[in-house]
Amino acid sequence: MLVKILLVILFFAIMISVGIYSKRMSNSVDGFVLGGRSVGPWLTAFAFGTSYFSAVVFVGYAGQFGWKFGLSSTWIGIGNAIIGSTLAWMILGSRTRQMTRWLNSRTMPDFFESRYLSKGLKIAASIIIFIFLIPYTASIYNGIGHLFEMGFGISFRYCIILMALFTAFYVVLGGYMATALNDFIQGMIMLGGIVLIIVFVLNQKGGLTQANLQLMLLSDDNGNVGTFATIFGPDPFGLLGVVILTSLGTWGLPQMIGKFYSIKDQRAIERGTIISTVFAVVISCGCYFLGGFGRLFDNPSFHIADKVMYDAIVPYMLSGLPDILIGLVILLVLSASMSTLASLVLTSSSTMTLDLIKDNIVKDMSEHKQLLIMRGLIVVFIIISVIIALYPPTFIAQLMGISWGALAGSFLAPFLYGLYFKNISVTAVWASFVIGAGFTVLNLFTHFIASPINAGAIAMLAGLVIVPIISLFTPKPDKKEIERIFQCYKS
């Protein structure tokens, strides 16, 4: 216990030190939100990766999909690496950096206003972001809180409050640079931790070969033996839906796309693509590969009223590790979670301040006032998220899927097409917003698609189809303005 406590104290001390160090670089709006648009490839790639993978992935998704799909859940990690990281950087990275600099956009809603010449889109996008980032943040608090409870034997409520306080401190103080520097440190912990954890967990079952043989003897819910050890598992179509949501979803998430706004130059993007891909291969494939052996650790505590408590699977798998390794696990998940939390609260507060409050509610807002309001909203956003995590609704385990589905379903198509095609109409963008957010919320209450994961994947794919079709039959944007916007690729 002493070792675990010392590791956590050291971790928080480093986070605070980075926040204090970064304060001098966050005295302007551009510095606070984007790090002055001069962030290098290593910091950007690690910021992208650590924002991608949190306690929700390591504890919730790895446990849930490892249980459902067995070793084939590793395909989710492969999809995250190839689609969610490599292709995202290659297709979005350079064009996002060029166009957002040309338009002087600081946030995704700001981009929608400047690119599509519509202030209404900016306001609507900022509201969608604020509403749907809160449940995502709450789900992360919930995941890390329960792991702390396993490691320290204290109520997860205290863990949630403690983590919220430290996250608020270093983000309020240092802004984007504090987040990026801490992401790099946290990313290194994650890389080293996941490898050691996989080795030690599998050794409890006799090593990789023996664990795989034991998995081959298990039958799935339909009575088929060995499917959990096959290449595509017992439910290939369900697996595909998860791959689409968790991989393609990053292309439309404001906290992920924002990393491309701040990167320094084209060379940094090329190097960052490689670094980000390697990071995703190790972390995401490692998490889902580990979760694929979850059924070997089956325990009565997983089953309550004929329901499997997926969030309990990975903590139980790790509970038999030596104390020093449990301390490392806690640091790993804490690193993954705090980096994602920092990115989410910074995205939400900057969006609300720059895109909704500035010029709409408060006129002629000075730069000092913008910084003050952003810092205040970080605290407000964290408080709301903590309250939801402490008193969760029945669907808390589904919150990440709901958030990703609504955000990526709304933004992916208009953002992607907006970078490449001149004739995308404002009407088509509105349609994407309505379909992405509306379809996800409607399904939340009607459950006509049982899985929120599949509902989110459908919303994203629908946007990719509907936006170009609607653009064909609706008024085109002003040709002169569009030519001016696309001049960014020639300058």
Secondary structure, DSSP 8 states (H G I E B T S, - for coil): -HHHHHHHHHHHHHHHHHHHHHGGG-SSHHHHHHGGG-B-HHHHHHHHHHHH--HIIIIIIHHHHHHHHGGGGHHHHHHHHIIIIIIHIIIIIHHHHHHHHHHT--SHHHHHHHHHT-HHHHHHHHHHHHHHHHHHHHHHHHHHHHHHHHHH-S-HHHHHHHHHHHHHHHHHHHHHHHHHHHHHHHHHHHHHHHHHHHHHHHHTTTSHHHHHHHHHT-B-TTS-BTGGGSSS-S-HHHHHHHHHHHHHGGGG-HHHHHHHHHB--HHHHHHHHHHHHHHHHHHHHHHHHHHTTGGGG--GGGEETTEE-GGGHHHHHHTTS-HHHHHHHHHHHHHHHHHHHHHHHHHHHHHIIIIIIBTTTBSS--HHHHHHHHHHHHHHHHHHHHHHHHS--TTGGGHHHHHHHHHHHHHHHHHHHHHH-TT--HHHHHHHHIIIIIHHHHHHHH-SSS-HHHHHHHHHHHHHHHHHHHHHHS----HHHHHHHGGGGT-
